[in-house]
Structure formats: C-alpha cells, structure tokens
Amino acid sequence: MANSNHPKHFGKRREPVQIVIANGSNVRSFFLKPWITTTVTLFAIVFTVTYLAATSYLVFRDDLITFADHRTDRMRHDYEDRIAYLRSQIDKMTSRSLVDQETLEAKLEIMLRRQDELSTRHEIVTSVLDLARHTGIKVPATLQQPRAKPVEASIGNGAFLLRKGTASSTSSLLQSNGKPQARLGMPDIDLATTYESVDQMALETSIALDAVRVVAETRSRRISNALKTVGLRIKTETGLGGPFIPAAEDEVSEFTERARQTRIALENFKTISAAVDSFPIGAPIENAKISSHYGRRLDPFLKRPALHSGIDYRAARGHPVIASGNGTVVSAGRHGGYGRMVEIAHGNGLTTRYAHLSRIRVVKGQDIKKGALIGNVGSTGRSTGPHLHYEVRSGERPSNPMPYIAAGRKIRSALK
C-alpha cells in the first residue's frame, strides 16, 4: 500500500518554469528550462563578484600601489646594504693582502741577509779549517767543511728555499723584480722553525771555530810547557791589551773577531810546530836501550870517577843514526876519544854530538832535517864496544839529553 504522505509527483520529472507577462489584453508566457535557469543564476553570481572586486580595486588601488612601492624600496635598500658590505669585505681583503706583501718582503729581506751572513761565515770557517789541516790539526768529521745549508721557510701549506745565488729559488712566491706576488688572503709566513734552523747553523760555525782555536791553543801551550822544562822558548803573537771600550753587539763583528783569534791561534801553533823541529828533542836511535846515563860514573878504562857528558845507546854495529833536530853540520870526522863524530848546530846555542860512528853519512856545512840519516853505529875512538854516544850541548857546556828527549815525547803527543 502506498504511503499517502508523499506528493503525487514524487519521482516524476519537474516541469519547466513558466513565466507569464500580461500587458492589458496581451498575455505572453515563456517556459525556462532548468539548465537555462542554472546558467543565468551562475552568470549573475559571477557578475556580482566581478563587480565587487573591480569596485574594491578602484577604491583601494592607491593603498596597494603605495604598499608595493614601500616593499620595492625596502628590497632595494637591502640589496644596496649587501653590496656595500661585500665591497667593504673586498677592501679589507685587498688591504690585508698589501700588508701581507709588505710583511713578507720584510721577512724575506731578513732571511736573505741572514743567508748572506751564513755564506760569509761558511767561507771564513772553510778557510780556517783549511789552515788547521795545513798546520796538522785533525778537525773532527762533524766540523769538517760546514755546509751552507739552504734556509727553508714555510708559508701556509707550502714551503720555499732561500739559496744564495739561486735566481729561481723563490719563483713560486717572487716576481721577476724579487718582490712577493700580491695574493688576496695570503697567509702569514711562519719563520719560527726557520729562525731556529738559521740560529743552529750559526751556532755550529761558531762551535767549529771555537773547537779549532781550543785545540790549537791547547797544543801550543803543551808544546811551550814541554820546551820550558829544558829552558827553551818560542816567540808567538800573544801580546794583548788596551783600554776597555764596550763594543756594540754586532753578531757579524763578534764572529769575525772570533775567526781572527782562531787564525792567530793557528798561526802560533804553526810557528811553534815549525820551530820545534829545530830543537834537538828527538832520539837519535828509536826504541834503543840506554847503557849509560849522563853524569858521574866510573870510567870504563881507568875505573875512576868521571863525568859522562852524554848518554850511550846500545845498538848493533851499522845501526842507522838519525839527527834529533834540524840544523847544520859543523863537524864530520874523527875527533879524539869520540872517534868518528858528527856535530850539528841547531840554533839558540844548541849543538848535538853523535860519536863512535862506524860510518859518517854527511859532510861539514850540510843542512840536515830532523830524522835524516847522518851515520851508523860503531865503536871507533875511546869505546869498549858498538854503541852511540849522544850529547846535547848548550854553548860549550854539555847538558843532560834526557830532558830534551822527554820534552820531545810530550811534544809528539801534543802534535797528534
């Protein structure tokens, strides 16, 4: 049974809208389909919205334009401020680059000057060491020919070398005119390690000079002390003095003065070494036993006390006899109880005699060097058997040869 509450037209298509227009006796009617109604309604809504929007724009147009202008001005000011900031940063970087360039130039100038000083020191030390070798002083291997090492400095993550006389040594940092290239943000040069290396090299050259001077002075002193034991002296450059005047603290001048003192010490040692050979401080027969010393003894023939004016070396007949020092032969031949004898003058009033020789190898007036062969052991003259009678005489008086020979041993150890 159908529900009586529902209208009868439920579920049926709606009829079109009828519009009736009456004008007097004229009556007109129109039928509007549903889609036309919907379209007209939508058009009316759109027109209304558009009209309202246009009206609002016309009313608020000035305010919108003013707001847009303000926003544009604000953005322009922001960009101008940003550009000004970037320009200031560029100026700062450029200024820093110029400062870095000037600082680098100053530091490189200091390093190059130190390098020149080290090269000069190297030349001085080399000449001093050459003189030391010529005077017979053996320089330790650690001090021989100190090398003029290149000075190495580091910049940032890189490094460069400073070498005297090397045009391209700093080509990565220097222009053709020798000045550093300008770089934005160039890192500061760290020379702490480099300065330490340079100071170490300077210290090594000073140690080399001091070592040579100490060795020369020590050996000269030992030789002089040995000669003093027999009353002999050698004149050297030892006179020093004068008023005290404080000197300026000049490292180069100090090193030059130190080198001068080292040269004086070497020249003194050279003079002493050359003069030593003129003294009769050597043994006429090496490693031979002494059978009779200098002084009082019983005469081997008369058995009475007598003065033995020299020492006797026990040696086989024909054993070589050498000169105990440089000199000139003043006598070479038979001389009474000495038998065959050679007498050599050494200067400073000193002479030596070599007696009882079996054969003489030199002639009168001949210049003799220390260690030169002058004859052979024999038993000529007043002798009981083959041996060498050796005398050292000061003026006309005989002296004990043993102090001279002992001084010679000390001097030989000092010359080693």
C-alpha positions as CSV (number, residue, x, y, z in Angstrom):
1,M,0.0,0.0,0.0
2,A,1.5,3.3,-1.0
3,N,2.3,6.0,1.6
4,S,-0.4,8.6,1.4
5,N,2.1,11.3,2.8
6,H,4.2,11.5,-0.4
7,P,3.2,14.0,-3.1
8,K,1.8,12.6,-6.1
9,H,4.6,14.0,-8.4
10,F,7.4,12.3,-6.4
11,G,9.8,10.5,-8.8
12,K,8.5,12.4,-11.9
13,R,10.4,14.9,-14.0
14,R,9.8,18.5,-13.0
15,E,8.0,20.7,-15.4
16,P,9.8,23.8,-16.9
17,V,9.3,27.1,-15.2
18,Q,6.6,29.2,-16.9
19,I,6.9,33.0,-16.9
20,V,3.7,34.9,-17.8
21,I,3.8,38.5,-18.9
22,A,0.5,40.3,-19.0
23,N,0.1,43.8,-20.6
24,G,-3.5,44.6,-20.8
25,S,-5.1,42.1,-23.0
26,N,-1.8,40.9,-24.2
27,V,-0.6,37.9,-22.3
28,R,2.7,36.2,-23.0
29,S,4.2,33.3,-21.4
30,F,7.7,31.8,-21.5
31,F,9.0,28.5,-20.4
32,L,12.5,28.3,-18.9
33,K,14.3,25.0,-18.9
34,P,16.2,24.1,-15.8
35,W,19.7,24.4,-17.3
36,I,18.9,27.9,-18.6
37,T,17.9,28.9,-15.1
38,T,21.1,27.5,-13.6
39,T,23.2,29.3,-16.2
40,V,21.5,32.6,-15.6
41,T,21.9,32.2,-11.9
42,L,25.7,31.4,-12.2
43,F,26.2,34.4,-14.6
44,A,24.5,36.7,-12.1
45,I,26.8,35.5,-9.3
46,V,30.0,35.8,-11.3
47,F,29.0,39.3,-12.5
48,T,28.3,40.3,-8.9
49,V,31.6,39.0,-7.7
50,T,33.5,40.7,-10.5
51,Y,31.7,43.9,-10.0
52,L,32.5,43.9,-6.3
53,A,36.2,43.0,-6.9
54,A,36.6,45.8,-9.5
55,T,34.9,48.3,-7.2
56,S,37.3,47.2,-4.3
57,Y,40.3,47.6,-6.6
58,L,39.3,51.0,-7.7
59,V,38.7,52.0,-4.1
60,F,42.0,50.6,-2.6
61,R,44.2,51.0,-5.7
62,D,46.3,53.8,-4.2
63,D,46.9,52.0,-1.0
64,L,48.0,48.9,-2.9
65,I,50.4,50.9,-5.1
66,T,51.8,52.6,-2.0
67,F,52.4,49.3,-0.3
68,A,54.1,47.8,-3.4
69,D,56.4,50.9,-3.6
70,H,57.4,50.6,0.0
71,R,58.2,46.9,-0.4
72,T,60.3,47.6,-3.5
73,D,62.2,50.4,-1.7
74,R,62.9,48.0,1.2
75,M,64.2,45.3,-1.1
76,R,66.4,47.9,-2.9
77,H,67.9,49.1,0.3
78,D,68.6,45.6,1.4
79,Y,70.5,44.9,-1.8
80,E,72.4,48.1,-1.5
81,D,73.4,47.3,2.0
82,R,74.5,43.8,0.9
83,I,76.6,45.3,-1.9
84,A,78.2,47.8,0.4
85,Y,79.1,45.0,2.8
86,L,80.6,42.9,0.1
87,R,82.6,45.9,-1.1
88,S,84.0,46.5,2.4
89,Q,85.0,42.9,2.7
90,I,86.8,43.2,-0.7
91,D,88.6,46.3,0.6
92,K,89.6,44.6,3.8
93,M,91.0,41.6,1.8
94,T,92.9,43.9,-0.5
95,S,94.3,45.9,2.4
96,R,95.3,42.7,4.2
97,S,97.0,41.4,1.0
98,L,99.0,44.6,0.8
99,V,100.0,44.3,4.4
100,D,100.9,40.6,3.9
101,Q,103.0,41.6,0.9
102,E,104.9,44.2,2.9
103,T,105.4,41.8,5.8
104,L,106.6,39.0,3.6
105,E,109.0,41.4,1.8
106,A,110.5,42.4,5.2
107,K,110.8,38.8,6.4
108,L,112.3,37.6,3.2
109,E,114.8,40.5,3.4
110,I,115.8,39.4,6.9
111,M,116.2,35.8,5.8
112,L,118.3,36.7,2.7
113,R,120.5,38.9,4.9
114,R,120.9,36.0,7.4
115,Q,121.7,33.7,4.4
116,D,124.4,36.1,3.2
117,E,125.8,36.2,6.7
118,L,125.9,32.4,6.9
119,S,127.6,32.2,3.5
120,T,130.2,34.6,4.7
121,R,130.7,32.6,7.8
122,H,130.9,29.4,5.8
123,E,133.8,30.9,3.7
124,I,135.6,32.1,6.9
125,V,135.2,28.7,8.6
126,T,136.3,26.9,5.5
127,S,139.5,28.9,5.2
128,V,140.2,28.5,8.9
129,L,139.7,24.7,8.7
130,D,142.0,24.6,5.7
131,L,144.6,26.4,7.7
132,A,144.0,23.9,10.6
133,R,144.6,21.0,8.3
134,H,147.8,22.5,6.9
135,T,149.1,23.0,10.5
136,G,148.5,19.3,11.3
137,I,145.3,19.7,13.4
138,K,142.9,17.0,12.6
139,V,139.4,18.5,12.6
140,P,136.6,16.2,13.7
141,A,134.5,14.9,10.9
142,T,131.4,16.7,12.4
143,L,133.2,20.0,11.9
144,Q,134.8,19.5,8.6
145,Q,133.5,21.7,5.8
146,P,130.4,23.1,7.5
147,R,127.8,23.2,4.7
148,A,126.0,26.4,3.9
149,K,122.6,24.8,4.1
150,P,119.7,26.5,2.3
151,V,117.3,28.3,4.6
152,E,113.8,26.8,4.4
153,A,110.7,28.7,5.3
154,S,107.1,27.7,5.2
155,I,104.1,29.7,4.1
156,G,100.7,28.2,4.8
157,N,100.8,24.6,3.5
158,G,103.7,25.3,1.2
159,A,107.4,25.8,1.5
160,F,110.3,27.6,-0.2
161,L,114.1,27.7,-0.1
162,L,116.4,30.6,0.2
163,R,119.7,29.9,-1.6
164,K,122.4,32.4,-2.2
165,G,123.0,32.8,-6.0
166,T,119.8,30.9,-7.0
167,A,117.6,33.1,-9.1
168,S,114.7,30.7,-9.2
169,S,114.8,29.7,-5.6
170,T,111.6,31.6,-4.7
171,S,110.0,31.7,-8.1
172,S,106.7,30.4,-6.7
173,L,106.5,33.4,-4.4
174,L,108.6,36.2,-6.0
175,Q,108.0,38.2,-9.1
176,S,110.8,38.9,-11.6
177,N,111.7,42.0,-9.6
178,G,112.3,40.0,-6.5
179,K,109.2,41.1,-4.7
180,P,106.5,38.8,-3.4
181,Q,103.4,38.4,-5.5
182,A,100.2,40.0,-4.1
183,R,97.6,37.5,-3.1
184,L,94.2,38.0,-1.6
185,G,94.2,36.4,1.8
186,M,97.9,35.4,1.7
187,P,98.7,33.5,4.9
188,D,101.2,35.0,7.2
189,I,104.7,33.5,6.9
190,D,105.8,31.4,9.9
191,L,109.5,31.6,10.3
192,A,109.9,30.3,13.9
193,T,111.3,27.0,12.7
194,T,113.4,28.7,10.0
195,Y,114.9,31.1,12.5
196,E,115.7,28.2,14.8
197,S,117.5,26.4,11.9
198,V,119.5,29.5,11.0
199,D,120.5,30.1,14.6
200,Q,121.5,26.4,14.8
201,M,123.7,26.8,11.7
202,A,125.3,30.0,13.1
203,L,126.0,28.2,16.4
204,E,127.6,25.3,14.5
205,T,130.0,27.6,12.7
206,S,130.9,29.3,16.0
207,I,131.5,25.9,17.6
208,A,133.7,24.9,14.7
209,L,135.9,28.0,15.2
210,D,136.0,27.6,19.0
211,A,136.9,23.9,18.7
212,V,139.8,24.6,16.3
213,R,141.0,27.5,18.5
214,V,140.9,25.5,21.7
215,V,142.8,22.6,20.1
216,A,145.4,25.0,18.6
217,E,145.9,26.9,21.9
218,T,146.0,23.7,24.0
219,R,148.6,22.1,21.8
220,S,150.7,25.3,21.6
221,R,150.5,25.5,25.4
222,R,151.6,21.9,25.9
223,I,154.5,22.3,23.5
224,S,155.6,25.6,25.2
225,N,155.4,23.9,28.6
226,A,157.4,21.0,27.4
227,L,160.1,23.3,26.0
228,K,160.2,25.3,29.2
229,T,161.3,22.2,31.0
230,V,164.6,22.5,29.1
231,G,164.7,26.3,29.1
232,L,163.6,26.8,25.5
233,R,161.0,29.4,24.4
234,I,159.3,30.3,21.1
235,K,158.1,33.8,20.4
236,T,154.5,33.9,19.2
237,E,151.7,36.5,18.8
238,T,150.4,36.5,22.3
239,G,150.7,40.2,23.2
240,L,147.2,41.6,24.1
241,G,146.0,44.6,26.0
242,G,144.5,48.1,25.8
243,P,141.7,50.1,27.5
244,F,138.3,48.5,27.9
245,I,135.8,50.0,25.4
246,P,132.4,48.3,25.3
247,A,131.7,47.2,21.8
248,A,128.4,47.2,20.0
249,E,126.5,43.9,20.0
250,D,127.2,43.1,16.4
251,E,126.9,39.4,15.7
252,V,128.9,39.6,12.5
253,S,131.8,41.6,14.1
254,E,131.8,39.2,17.0
255,F,132.1,36.2,14.7
256,T,134.9,38.0,12.6
257,E,136.8,38.7,15.8
258,R,136.4,35.1,16.9
259,A,137.7,34.0,13.5
260,R,140.7,36.3,13.8
261,Q,141.6,34.9,17.2
262,T,141.3,31.4,15.8
263,R,143.7,32.3,13.0
264,I,146.1,33.8,15.5
265,A,146.0,30.6,17.5
266,L,146.6,28.5,14.3
267,E,149.4,30.7,13.2
268,N,151.0,30.5,16.6
269,F,150.7,26.7,16.6
270,K,152.1,26.6,13.1
271,T,155.1,28.7,14.2
272,I,155.7,26.5,17.2
273,S,155.3,23.3,15.2
274,A,157.9,24.6,12.7
275,A,160.3,25.8,15.4
276,V,160.0,22.6,17.3
277,D,161.9,20.7,14.6
278,S,164.9,23.0,15.1
279,F,165.3,21.9,18.7
280,P,167.2,18.7,19.5
281,I,164.3,17.0,21.2
282,G,164.2,13.7,19.2
283,A,166.0,10.5,19.9
284,P,169.0,9.6,17.6
285,I,168.0,5.9,17.8
286,E,164.4,5.0,18.4
287,N,163.5,2.2,20.9
288,A,167.1,1.5,21.8
289,K,168.2,0.8,25.4
290,I,170.4,3.2,27.3
291,S,173.5,1.6,28.6
292,S,175.0,4.6,30.4
293,H,173.3,7.8,31.5
294,Y,174.5,11.4,31.8
295,G,176.5,12.3,34.9
296,R,179.1,10.9,37.2
297,R,180.2,7.3,36.6
298,L,183.3,5.1,36.8
299,D,185.5,5.4,33.7
300,P,185.3,2.1,31.8
301,F,189.1,2.2,31.2
302,L,190.6,3.9,34.3
303,K,187.9,2.7,36.7
304,R,187.9,6.2,38.3
305,P,185.0,8.6,38.8
306,A,184.5,10.7,35.8
307,L,181.8,12.9,34.1
308,H,179.9,11.2,31.4
309,S,178.9,14.1,29.1
310,G,176.1,12.3,27.3
311,I,174.1,9.1,27.1
312,D,175.1,5.8,25.5
313,Y,172.6,3.9,23.3
314,R,173.2,0.2,23.0
315,A,172.9,-0.8,19.3
316,A,174.4,-3.3,16.8
317,R,177.2,-2.2,14.6
318,G,175.9,-0.4,11.5
319,H,172.5,0.5,13.0
320,P,171.4,3.8,11.5
321,V,171.8,7.1,13.5
322,I,169.4,10.0,12.7
323,A,169.5,13.7,13.5
324,S,167.5,14.7,16.6
325,G,166.6,18.1,15.0
326,N,167.0,20.4,12.1
327,G,170.5,22.0,11.8
328,T,173.7,22.4,10.0
329,V,176.7,20.0,10.2
330,V,179.6,21.9,11.8
331,S,181.9,18.9,12.2
332,A,182.1,15.5,10.4
333,G,185.2,13.3,11.0
334,R,187.5,11.9,13.7
335,H,187.6,13.9,17.0
336,G,189.9,12.4,19.6
337,G,188.2,10.0,22.0
338,Y,184.9,10.5,20.2
339,G,186.2,8.6,17.2
340,R,184.2,9.2,14.1
341,M,181.8,12.0,15.2
342,V,179.2,14.3,13.6
343,E,178.3,17.6,15.3
344,I,175.2,19.6,14.3
345,A,174.3,23.2,15.3
346,H,170.6,23.7,15.9
347,G,170.5,27.4,16.7
348,N,169.8,29.1,20.1
349,G,173.4,28.0,21.0
350,L,172.4,24.3,21.0
351,T,174.5,21.6,19.4
352,T,174.4,17.8,19.4
353,R,177.2,15.3,19.0
354,Y,177.0,11.7,17.6
355,A,180.2,9.8,18.4
356,H,181.9,6.4,17.9
357,L,180.3,6.0,14.5
358,S,181.5,3.3,12.1
359,R,180.5,5.4,9.1
360,I,179.6,9.1,8.5
361,R,176.9,9.9,6.0
362,V,177.1,13.7,6.0
363,V,179.7,16.4,5.3
364,K,180.6,19.6,7.0
365,G,178.3,22.6,6.1
366,Q,175.4,20.3,5.0
367,D,171.9,21.3,6.1
368,I,170.1,18.5,8.0
369,K,166.4,17.8,8.6
370,K,165.1,16.1,11.7
371,G,165.2,12.4,11.2
372,A,167.8,12.4,8.4
373,L,170.4,9.7,8.4
374,I,173.8,11.0,9.5
375,G,175.8,7.8,10.2
376,N,175.9,4.3,11.5
377,V,176.7,2.9,15.0
378,G,180.3,1.7,15.5
379,S,183.0,1.5,18.2
380,T,185.6,4.0,17.0
381,G,187.6,6.1,19.4
382,R,187.6,5.5,23.1
383,S,184.9,2.8,23.2
384,T,184.6,-0.7,24.7
385,G,182.0,-1.9,22.1
386,P,179.4,-0.9,19.5
387,H,177.2,1.9,20.8
388,L,176.3,5.5,20.1
389,H,177.4,8.3,22.4
390,Y,174.9,11.2,22.2
391,E,175.4,14.7,23.6
392,V,173.4,17.9,23.8
393,R,175.5,21.0,24.4
394,S,174.4,24.5,25.3
395,G,177.2,26.7,24.2
396,E,180.4,24.9,25.2
397,R,178.9,23.1,28.2
398,P,177.3,19.6,27.9
399,S,173.7,19.1,29.1
400,N,171.7,16.1,30.1
401,P,170.0,14.9,26.9
402,M,167.2,13.1,28.7
403,P,165.0,16.2,29.5
404,Y,165.2,17.1,25.8
405,I,164.1,13.7,24.8
406,A,161.3,13.7,27.4
407,A,160.2,17.1,26.1
408,G,160.2,15.6,22.6
409,R,157.9,12.8,23.7
410,K,155.4,15.3,25.2
411,I,155.5,17.4,22.1
412,R,154.9,14.4,19.8
413,S,151.8,13.5,21.8
414,A,150.7,17.2,21.6
415,L,151.1,17.2,17.8
416,K,149.0,14.1,17.3
